[in-house]
Amino acid sequence: MKYEYIRVRVDKNNRAMNGDMESHRETIDRKATAGARYEGWFPVTQGPAGKTVEFDLVFEAA
């Protein structure tokens, strides 16, 4: 079994630091169309307050 990891950075340009949590959907949909199966995510970078800044989307390769 082979996995593919795609790094996603949370866009935190707004003043409240809530970040854009929808940009990953395009990546998941695109990979699903190509036949890959979404397996989950893993946080890889956190900011000083402990918020996730970057995460990897994990896919099982088609």
Secondary structure, 3 states (H helix, E strand, C coil): CCEEEEEEECECCCCCCCCECCCHHHHHHHHHHCCCEEEEEEEEEECCCCCEEEEEEEEECC
